[in-house]
Structures are given as C-alpha cells and as structure tokens.
Amino acid sequence: MPQQRVMPMPADANIHGDVFGGWIMAQVDIAGSLPATRRANGRVATIAVNSFLFKQPVFVGDLLSFYADIVKVGNTSITVNVEVYAERNRLSTEIVKVTEATLAYVATDANRKPRQLPPL
C-alpha cells in the first residue's frame, strides 16, 4: 500500500549527487511505521531491521514512492515489508525499484514498554 512520496534534495546526497543510504533508511523506517502504527492503534518503536537491500542508486531529483505492507503480526510486534521505487527523469518516466526492506516494530504503552496489540 502506498505510504509516502518524497524527493531527495542536495543536502541528502554526497558531492556526486548520490543520495545517502542512511537518509533512505530513515525514510523507509517512517514508511514502515505508518501501517504498524495503524495496526497497533498507537505508538510503535522499531525493534529490528531484518533485511535491507539497496538494489539501485538513488539520485537527487528522483521522486521516491514508498509502499509498505504488514506481513506478520505477533502479540506485541508487527513485521512490515517496504519497497521503494524511483521515478527518474520525470519527462520519460522511467520507474525502477531501488530498495526493499523488512522491519519489525513493537507496540508500546505510555511508558514505552511493550504492550499487547488490540484485536482486529
């Protein structure tokens, strides 16, 4: 399910215009947390990055689309797959998959302690 779209700017890249992997990881974490927060009906915290693969470089000016889907639900945890696609050179609309990741989130209470997920 689409979660967010963002365009990296020059401050998000090195001197050659390649976007920092850490910047992409932060955006993936935000995108993954959105369905997890909805399922948890409240606060979640990232507890693991189970996999993270950079398939293609990302450049300043690419329009990135983040798709995130819940793949597993436990008692307190939610596992989410995130896929990132870059729309390059928007005049020719080349779209390439640039990143895929699997992250785990835990539902937390007001004291930031794990809590049971609510029933569906």
Residue pairs with C-beta under 8 A, 6 or more apart in sequence:
1 35
1 67
1 68
1 69
2 65
2 66
2 67
3 31
3 32
3 34
3 35
3 66
3 67
3 68
3 82
4 27
4 30
4 31
4 34
4 65
4 66
5 63
5 64
5 65
5 66
6 27
6 63
6 64
6 66
7 61
7 62
7 63
7 64
8 19
8 23
8 58
8 59
8 60
8 61
8 62
8 64
9 60
10 17
10 60
12 19
12 20
12 23
12 60
13 19
13 20
13 23
13 59
13 60
14 20
17 59
17 60
18 57
18 58
18 59
19 57
19 58
19 59
19 60
19 62
21 54
24 54
24 58
24 64
24 84
24 98
24 99
25 49
25 52
25 101
27 64
27 66
27 84
28 52
28 66
28 82
28 84
28 99
28 101
28 103
29 46
29 103
30 66
31 66
31 67
31 68
31 82
31 84
32 46
32 68
32 80
32 82
32 101
32 103
32 105
33 44
33 46
33 80
33 105
34 68
35 68
35 69
35 70
35 78
35 80
36 44
36 70
36 78
36 80
36 105
37 43
37 44
39 70
39 73
39 78
39 117
40 78
40 105
40 107
40 117
40 118
41 118
42 107
42 108
43 107
43 108
43 109
43 110
43 112
44 78
44 105
44 106
44 107
44 108
45 105
45 106
45 108
45 112
46 103
46 104
46 105
47 77
47 104
47 105
47 106
48 103
48 104
49 101
49 102
49 103
49 104
50 79
50 102
50 103
50 104
51 100
51 101
51 102
52 99
52 100
52 101
52 102
53 99
53 100
53 101
54 98
54 99
55 96
55 97
55 98
55 99
55 100
56 86
56 96
56 97
56 98
57 98
58 64
58 86
58 98
58 99
59 86
59 88
62 86
62 87
62 88
62 98
63 86
63 87
63 90
64 84
64 85
64 86
64 87
64 98
65 84
65 85
65 86
65 87
66 82
66 83
66 84
67 82
67 83
67 84
67 85
68 80
68 81
68 82
68 83
69 80
69 81
70 78
70 79
70 80
71 79
71 80
71 81
71 102
72 78
72 79
73 79
73 117
74 117
75 116
75 117
76 106
76 107
76 114
76 115
76 116
76 117
77 104
77 105
77 106
77 107
78 104
78 105
78 106
78 107
78 117
79 102
79 103
79 104
79 105
80 102
80 103
80 104
80 105
81 100
81 101
81 102
82 99
82 100
82 101
82 102
82 103
83 97
83 99
83 100
84 97
84 98
84 99
84 100
85 95
85 96
85 97
85 98
86 95
86 96
86 98
87 93
87 94
87 95
88 94
88 95
88 96
106 114
107 114
107 115
107 116
107 117
108 114
108 115
109 115
